[in-house]
Amino acid sequence: QVQLVESGGGLVQAGGSLRLSCAASGITFSSYAMGWFRQAPGAERDIVAAIGWSDTTTYSRTSVKGRFTISRDNAKNTVYLQMNSLKAEDTAVYYCAADYSGNSRFNPKITAGLYDHWGQGTQVTVSS
């Protein structure tokens, strides 16, 4: 049974920081590229950042570059999203997702429908 469990969300003031974690089980974690998505009310689920099966290649959407950092620890089956300088427009439910890559060359997938497994989401609220 595949499980992706996010944690670390909450309420923070603008300019503050949060670190999201996503613990995976039931998959060979090191064979999966991982992504973080977010969805605000009434909006589509959009890619935030993605990372290849190793931790050497990453992708981030333009609006979070320089503020958010994605990383992973394959020994702990966990992917992280460090979020700094948070803005009110970052408010959303954040989801982690797993994309089977089989250790192939990282080709970041930015469309939610292309991911194989999803977590339940964690709410991030940034007050202005």
C-alpha positions as CSV (number, residue, x, y, z in Angstrom):
1,Q,0.0,0.0,0.0
2,V,1.5,3.3,-1.1
3,Q,1.4,6.2,1.3
4,L,2.7,9.7,1.0
5,V,2.2,11.7,4.2
6,E,2.8,15.4,4.3
7,S,3.5,17.4,7.4
8,G,4.8,20.8,8.4
9,G,2.0,23.1,7.2
10,G,0.4,25.8,9.3
11,L,-0.2,29.5,9.7
12,V,2.7,31.9,9.3
13,Q,3.1,35.6,8.8
14,A,4.3,37.0,5.6
15,G,8.1,36.9,5.4
16,G,8.2,33.8,7.6
17,S,9.4,30.2,6.8
18,L,8.0,26.7,6.9
19,R,9.5,23.3,6.1
20,L,7.2,20.7,4.6
21,S,8.0,17.0,4.8
22,C,6.6,14.1,2.8
23,A,7.3,10.6,4.1
24,A,6.8,7.8,1.6
25,S,6.1,4.2,2.2
26,G,5.1,1.2,0.0
27,I,7.3,2.3,-2.9
28,T,11.0,2.1,-3.8
29,F,11.5,5.7,-3.1
30,S,14.8,6.1,-4.9
31,S,13.2,5.1,-8.1
32,Y,10.7,8.0,-8.1
33,A,11.0,11.6,-9.0
34,M,9.1,13.7,-6.5
35,G,7.0,16.8,-6.8
36,W,5.4,19.4,-4.7
37,F,2.1,20.9,-5.9
38,R,-0.2,23.5,-4.4
39,Q,-3.9,24.3,-4.9
40,A,-5.6,27.4,-3.8
41,P,-9.4,27.5,-3.5
42,G,-11.0,27.7,-6.9
43,A,-7.7,27.2,-8.7
44,E,-6.0,24.3,-10.4
45,R,-3.3,22.2,-8.8
46,D,0.0,23.7,-9.9
47,I,3.6,22.4,-9.7
48,V,5.7,24.2,-7.2
49,A,9.0,22.2,-7.4
50,A,10.2,18.8,-8.4
51,I,13.3,16.7,-7.8
52,G,14.9,13.8,-9.6
53,W,15.5,10.3,-8.1
54,S,18.9,11.5,-6.9
55,D,19.1,14.9,-5.2
56,T,21.2,16.6,-7.9
57,T,18.5,17.8,-10.3
58,T,15.6,20.0,-9.4
59,Y,12.9,22.2,-11.0
60,S,11.1,25.2,-9.4
61,R,8.4,27.4,-10.8
62,T,9.5,30.9,-11.4
63,S,7.4,32.5,-8.6
64,V,9.2,30.5,-5.9
65,K,12.8,30.5,-7.2
66,G,15.1,31.9,-4.6
67,R,12.6,31.4,-1.9
68,F,11.7,27.6,-1.9
69,T,14.1,24.7,-2.0
70,I,13.2,21.1,-2.7
71,S,15.4,18.3,-1.4
72,R,15.2,14.6,-0.6
73,D,16.8,12.1,1.7
74,N,16.5,8.6,0.1
75,A,17.7,6.9,3.3
76,K,14.6,8.4,5.1
77,N,12.2,8.0,2.1
78,T,11.4,11.7,2.6
79,V,11.2,14.8,0.4
80,Y,11.2,18.3,1.8
81,L,10.1,21.7,0.7
82,Q,11.9,24.6,2.5
83,M,9.8,27.7,2.1
84,N,11.3,31.1,3.0
85,S,10.1,34.6,2.5
86,L,6.5,33.4,2.4
87,K,3.9,35.6,0.7
88,A,0.1,35.7,1.1
89,E,-0.1,34.3,-2.5
90,D,1.6,31.2,-1.3
91,T,-1.5,30.3,0.7
92,A,-2.8,26.9,-0.5
93,V,-3.0,23.2,0.2
94,Y,0.4,21.7,-0.6
95,Y,0.6,18.1,-1.9
96,C,3.5,15.9,-2.6
97,A,3.4,13.5,-5.5
98,A,5.6,10.6,-6.8
99,D,6.4,9.9,-10.4
100,Y,8.0,6.6,-11.2
101,S,11.2,7.3,-13.1
102,G,13.2,4.1,-12.7
103,N,16.4,6.1,-12.3
104,S,16.1,7.5,-15.8
105,R,17.4,11.0,-16.6
106,F,15.3,13.6,-14.7
107,N,12.7,15.2,-16.9
108,P,10.5,17.2,-14.6
109,K,6.8,16.7,-15.1
110,I,4.7,19.8,-14.3
111,T,1.3,18.3,-15.0
112,A,-0.5,16.8,-12.0
113,G,-2.1,14.1,-14.0
114,L,1.3,12.6,-14.9
115,Y,2.1,11.6,-11.3
116,D,1.4,8.1,-10.0
117,H,0.8,8.7,-6.2
118,W,-0.4,11.6,-4.1
119,G,-0.5,12.6,-0.5
120,Q,-3.5,14.0,1.3
121,G,-2.2,17.5,1.4
122,T,-1.2,20.0,4.1
123,Q,-2.6,23.5,4.5
124,V,-0.2,26.5,4.4
125,T,-1.7,29.8,5.3
126,V,0.3,33.0,5.1
127,S,-1.1,36.1,6.7
128,S,-0.3,39.5,5.4
